[in-house]
Amino acid sequence: MAVLTLDEAMALAAGALERNGASAPVADSVARALAGAEADGLKGHGLSRVPGYAGQLRAGKVRGDATPTLARPRPGALRIDAAEGFAYPALDLAVAELPAVARAQGIAAASLFRSHHCGAAGRPVEALADQGLVALLFANTPAAMAPWGGAMPVFGTNPIAFACPRPGRAPIVVDLSLSRVARGNIMAAKQKGEPIPEGWAFDAQGRPTTDPDAALGGTMAPAGDAKGVALALMVELLAAGMTGANYAGEASSFLDDKGGPPGTGQLLLAFDPAAFSDAGPARFAVLAAAIEAQAGARLPGARRLAARAKAATAGLTVADALVAEIRAL
């Protein structure tokens, strides 16, 4: 196993993306997001994505020189065209622009369309919470889940993320996909040549499988059964129906270089808590403290923060084969 500092991991990823057609600003944005996910222990959204992203750059499935553009059709609404590029620069733009609008209006929303894989969905909402805002992200992804009782995928794994600030502490961050696990975990298992646990996915015939290849060719198991599918429908309508992006069934895969740009969407909401209550973030801390006071209980994201702290001092542990593959791209 190789041990890389965060800066080394970012340089490794950015260099490979630039060599395969990304502009320097795009490569930097993507590399920061991937290295950050790697540091948080979210390897399915980390450096393992670089070879696939590079292949899509070479094929023209994602535009390496895309510059997101911003329109403001209403005082509290931002509309961001990701221009068939990576989602990360468009999300960076949303995070940069939303705070001022949210503080002026109390609430602000950014819709992203002609977008791509948003990676670890908790990162943009955490960045807004670091600025004192409450944030929600809804993102749709290519078809991977069937409607309840059906067999053909029409929903993506459709992540939802939430973050709110706490005085003197890291924000509370909730980041979950509406499949039982994120599809990136199955991709990571495939790259390692490992089976996946039972209950994660079904093959193309709807049978439970532990084979990651069969799972990627089949459908994901929803979290919470019918309730998870209902939430996936909600996210699909918010992130694609309302933004004008492609629905899951219209989007090409994030995992290969076949077809045109996925054209998926994201909806990012930001609230200024001061507009809704005099209590502010201190009120969030009351509930957080009640949870942390219980033996054995933890807030969502505790393991992520622990992994991040460890990575800052001990570096990132990355498989030698993956490092070699990225360097060879």
Residue pairs with C-beta under 8 A, 6 or more apart in sequence:
1 317
1 318
1 319
1 320
2 317
2 318
2 319
2 320
2 323
3 314
3 315
3 316
3 317
3 318
4 12
4 315
4 316
4 318
4 323
5 315
5 316
6 35
6 36
6 39
6 311
6 312
6 315
6 316
9 31
9 34
9 35
9 38
9 39
9 47
9 316
9 318
10 28
10 31
10 32
10 35
11 31
12 31
12 47
12 50
12 323
12 326
12 327
13 27
13 30
13 31
13 34
13 35
13 47
13 50
13 326
14 24
14 27
14 28
14 30
14 31
15 27
16 50
16 54
16 326
16 327
16 329
17 26
17 27
17 30
17 31
17 50
17 53
17 54
17 57
17 64
18 24
18 27
19 54
19 329
20 54
20 55
20 57
20 58
20 64
20 329
21 57
21 58
21 64
21 65
22 30
22 57
22 64
22 65
22 86
23 64
23 65
25 89
26 64
26 65
26 66
26 85
26 86
26 88
26 89
27 64
29 86
29 88
29 89
29 92
30 53
30 86
30 88
30 89
32 88
33 45
33 88
33 119
33 120
33 123
34 45
34 46
34 47
34 49
34 50
34 119
35 46
35 47
35 316
36 120
36 123
37 43
37 45
37 46
37 119
37 120
37 123
38 46
38 47
38 311
38 316
38 318
39 307
39 308
39 311
39 312
39 316
40 120
40 304
40 307
40 308
40 311
41 303
41 304
41 307
41 308
42 120
42 184
42 304
43 184
43 188
44 182
44 183
44 184
44 185
44 186
44 187
44 188
45 119
45 120
45 182
45 184
47 318
47 322
47 326
48 184
48 187
48 188
48 191
48 322
49 117
49 119
49 184
50 326
50 329
51 325
51 326
51 329
52 187
52 254
52 255
52 256
52 257
53 62
53 86
54 329
55 256
55 257
56 62
56 256
56 257
57 64
58 257
59 257
59 258
61 252
61 257
61 258
61 259
61 260
61 261
61 262
62 84
62 85
62 86
62 116
62 261
63 83
63 84
63 85
63 261
64 85
65 85
66 82
66 83
66 84
66 85
66 86
66 89
67 83
67 85
67 89
68 80
68 81
68 82
68 83
68 85
68 89
68 90
68 93
68 112
69 80
69 81
69 83
70 78
70 79
70 80
70 93
70 97
71 78
71 79
71 80
71 81
72 78
72 79
73 79
75 101
75 104
75 105
76 101
76 105
76 107
76 108
76 109
77 108
77 109
77 110
77 111
78 94
78 97
78 98
78 101
78 108
78 109
78 110
78 111
79 110
79 111
79 113
80 90
80 93
80 94
80 110
80 111
80 112
80 113
81 90
81 113
81 114
82 89
82 90
82 112
82 113
82 114
82 115
82 116
83 114
84 114
84 116
84 261
84 263
85 116
86 116
86 117
87 112
87 115
87 116
87 117
87 118
87 119
87 139
87 264
87 266
88 118
88 119
90 112
90 115
90 266
91 112
91 118
91 124
91 266
91 268
94 110
94 112
94 124
94 268
95 124
95 127
95 128
95 268
97 110
98 108
98 110
98 128
98 133
98 268
98 270
99 128
99 131
99 133
99 270
101 108
101 270
102 108
102 133
102 270
102 271
102 272
103 272
106 271
106 272
106 275
106 276
107 269
107 270
107 271
107 272
107 275
108 269
108 270
109 267
109 268
109 269
109 270
110 267
110 268
110 270
111 242
111 243
111 244
111 265
111 266
111 267
112 243
112 245
112 265
112 266
112 267
112 268
113 243
113 244
113 245
113 263
113 265
114 245
114 261
114 263
115 245
115 262
115 263
115 264
115 265
115 266
116 254
116 261
116 262
116 264
117 141
117 254
117 262
117 264
118 124
118 137
118 139
118 159
118 266
120 175
121 137
121 139
121 159
121 160
121 161
121 175
122 161
122 163
122 173
122 174
122 175
122 301
122 304
124 135
124 137
124 161
124 268
125 135
125 136
125 137
125 161
125 162
125 163
125 173
125 175
125 268
126 163
126 171
126 173
128 134
128 135
128 163
128 268
128 270
129 135
129 163
129 164
129 165
129 171
129 172
129 173
130 165
130 171
132 165
132 272
132 273
132 281
133 165
133 270
133 271
133 272
133 273
134 162
134 163
134 164
134 165
134 270
134 271
134 272
134 273
135 161
135 162
135 163
135 164
135 268
135 269
135 270
135 271
136 160
136 161
136 162
136 268
136 269
137 159
137 160
137 161
137 162
137 266
137 267
137 268
137 269
138 158
138 159
138 160
138 235
138 238
138 239
138 266
138 267
139 158
139 159
139 235
139 239
139 264
139 265
139 266
139 267
140 155
140 156
140 158
140 235
140 236
140 239
140 240
140 245
140 247
140 248
140 251
140 264
140 265
140 266
141 156
141 157
141 158
141 159
141 183
141 248
141 251
141 254
141 264
142 156
142 248
142 251
142 252
142 253
142 254
142 262
142 264
143 153
143 154
143 155
143 156
143 248
143 249
143 251
144 153
144 155
144 156
144 157
144 179
144 183
144 219
144 220
144 248
145 153
145 154
145 155
145 156
145 157
145 158
145 178
145 179
145 219
145 220
145 222
145 228
145 229
145 232
146 152
146 153
146 154
146 155
146 206
146 219
146 229
147 154
147 155
147 229
147 233
148 222
148 225
148 226
148 229
148 230
151 206
151 219
153 219
153 248
153 249
154 247
154 248
154 249
155 178
155 229
155 232
155 233
155 236
155 248
156 232
156 235
156 236
156 248
156 251
156 264
157 177
157 178
157 179
157 182
157 183
157 220
157 232
158 177
158 178
158 231
158 232
158 235
158 236
158 239
158 248
159 175
159 176
159 177
159 178
159 182
159 235
160 174
160 175
160 176
160 177
160 178
160 231
160 235
161 173
161 174
161 175
161 176
162 172
162 173
162 174
162 175
163 171
163 172
163 173
163 174
164 171
164 172
164 273
164 281
164 284
165 171
165 273
165 281
165 284
166 172
166 281
166 284
166 285
166 288
167 281
167 282
167 285
169 285
169 288
170 301
170 305
172 284
172 288
172 299
172 300
172 301
173 300
173 301
173 304
174 300
174 301
175 300
175 301
176 223
177 183
177 223
178 222
178 223
178 228
178 229
178 231
178 232
178 235
179 220
179 221
179 222
179 223
179 228
180 199
180 200
180 220
180 221
180 222
180 223
180 228
181 200
181 220
183 216
183 220
183 255
185 196
185 200
186 196
186 200
186 201
186 212
186 215
186 216
186 220
187 212
187 216
187 255
189 195
189 196
189 212
190 212
190 213
190 216
191 322
192 319
194 212
195 210
195 211
195 212
196 209
196 210
196 211
196 212
196 215
197 210
198 208
198 210
199 208
199 221
200 215
200 220
200 221
201 208
201 209
201 214
201 215
201 218
201 219
201 220
201 221
202 208
202 209
202 215
202 218
202 219
202 220
202 221
203 209
203 211
203 214
203 215
203 217
203 218
204 214
204 217
204 218
205 218
206 218
206 219
209 215
209 218
216 255
222 228
222 229
222 232
224 231
236 247
236 248
238 267
239 245
239 264
239 265
239 266
239 267
240 246
240 247
240 248
240 264
240 265
241 247
242 267
243 265
243 266
243 267
244 265
245 263
245 264
245 265
246 262
246 263
246 264
246 265
248 264
250 263
251 262
251 263
251 264
252 258
252 259
252 260
252 261
252 262
253 259
253 262
254 262
273 279
273 280
273 281
273 283
273 284
274 280
277 283
288 299
291 297
291 298
291 299
292 298
292 299
